[in-house]
Amino acid sequence: MSAWRAAGNARDRANEFQQLAKRLEQTSQGQASAQNEAAAPLLPPMPKGNPAERSEFARRATRIGMGIHQVAGKLQKLSQLARRTSMFDDPTEEINELTVVVKQDIQTLNGAIGDLQSLATSLKEGHSNKQSQDHSSTVVDSLRTRLKDATMQFKDVLTQRTHSLKDQEGRRQIFSTHKAQGAGGERALPKLTVPGAPGAGGVPSFLQGAVPDVEQGMRWTTTSSKASMLATLSTR
């Protein structure tokens, strides 16, 4: 009886041992899976290829991206200046200087992207893998699109500046016209003398001072005429 119980206890413990081993195996697999997930990189690995070429490509792409970001900041400032429409606070000199700088930056970045495209082509000809080729093409296309957007924004700012200058010129002409009209209305009107108007003694003003005995001469002429007429009648 004791031997049978001992055998049964041994059999029961064997089952427990198997179950325990199974649980330990499952736990170990779960921990390994969790460790693998934690160790997985957040971003996909860089494409394999020549380390020196990949480093040069990444360095150039980074510099171009930073340059485009700086151009975007300059365009924002230029847009703010171009929106000013006051005739008395027109930052024309600052706008012209910033316009030249942005134009040169865009040309420089455009050339840099062309060089980056050439480097990507050389990587492709160097028998790099397809993943590396796709990565390089994606970077170049992204930078080219960003620079294109910056160029379009630059053109929009220049158009906005042209409209602002036209508005300023229109207001300047209106202001000058109103100012001239106001100055003309303040001048005193000249005194006018109508020729032939009676002056002192019934003599026209244009004859006063020039012919002082005109009135007396007229009276003498009238008296002489009357005397002549009376003499003629008496004779008849």
Beta strands, then each sheet from edge to edge (+ up, - down):
end
